[in-house]
Every structure is written in structure tokens, then in C-alpha cells.
């Protein structure tokens, strides 16, 4: 019987060595060139994780002695500036961690995530988001202070914008060519978290 786990890239490199893990990362394929290159280009995922720019987690499926890479998640912190044309109440600013006289807050950003399209049975992107939410909550419990999870996507990608809204993310604002979506860590994440528990 196969077992699915989410493991940090840094832990895997410490246990198995960078060369072996790089071979595993090379099996990742995506129709999105940026999503694929982040993991397969040694200068990106491994370097980002090594220098604490972001934390990378791999979704692995192990069956006997065979380990398959199903997908990955990259998390980082981001300072979010409230644009001048963004209308937001002081109450919501407080929940985001912004005081009324400030224009920024720190969020936990789901920087990258992707499924391995090299696998016959691809994982559900909702499953990856479920794990990302779980990891965000664990981070919040360890360091405190964080209230918000952030996602970004191209403003012009109507399909992806609608997808995030259907999952319960709220649009914060448009920043340059990006839509910024948020969800509060301690409220509203349960439906998304359920995807990681049910697969």
C-alpha cells in the first residue's frame, strides 16, 4: 500500500544528500514553465531553501522502495503594501495586522505550488493547497503574530482568479499585474484544509 507524505526539502537533502534529491526533482514536469523550472533548476528551489528565502515542501508517494514526486509547495513571508486605491475598513486592517496609520502587513505567502504532470495519476491542486494551509497554520503556531495567508496570480487569468474565489479566498487588491488574495489563518481555512486530510 502506498503512503503519501509532505516533507521539507531541507530535511530530505540532509537525510539523502543533495545529488539524490536533485535527481528526484528532475522528474517533475508541468505545463507551466515557471512552476517547473522553480523545482528543476538547482539555482532556484534548493538555493531558495538553503538561504532561507523560502521553504520548499515535497508531496511524496512511497510504495515499497519506490518514491514518486507528486507535487510541491513553496512558502515565504511577504510584506504586503496596501495600494492607495484599495478601500479597506480599519476593522479588516486590524485583522490583517495593519494599524490604522500604517500601510503594510506581513503575510505568509504561498509563493509556488504545482502538481507533477509526469505522473499518470496527478494529484489534485486542492490537495496541495490543503497541505499549504496546514503548513501555514503550523508556522503560525510556532512563531505567532501571523494572521493571514496570501496568494497571488496574474490579474488577466480569469479562470484562476475565479478558482481562488470559489475556494474561499478574498481578493485584497490588484498590485501591478497581480491579483492578491488572502484568507485568515484561524477562520475560513477548514474547507481547504479538508482536502489534505481526505486524499
Secondary structure as GFF3:
##gff-version 3
##sequence-region A 1 199
A	DSSP	beta_strand	3	8	.	.	.	ID=ss1
A	DSSP	alpha_helix	9	16	.	.	.	ID=ss2
A	DSSP	alpha_helix	18	25	.	.	.	ID=ss3
A	DSSP	alpha_helix	33	40	.	.	.	ID=ss4
A	DSSP	alpha_helix	45	50	.	.	.	ID=ss5
A	DSSP	beta_strand	55	63	.	.	.	ID=ss6
A	DSSP	beta_strand	66	81	.	.	.	ID=ss7
A	DSSP	alpha_helix	90	96	.	.	.	ID=ss8
A	DSSP	beta_strand	104	115	.	.	.	ID=ss9
A	DSSP	alpha_helix	125	143	.	.	.	ID=ss10
A	DSSP	beta_strand	148	154	.	.	.	ID=ss11
A	DSSP	alpha_helix	158	166	.	.	.	ID=ss12
A	DSSP	beta_strand	170	175	.	.	.	ID=ss13
A	DSSP	beta_strand	178	184	.	.	.	ID=ss14
A	DSSP	alpha_helix	190	197	.	.	.	ID=ss15
###
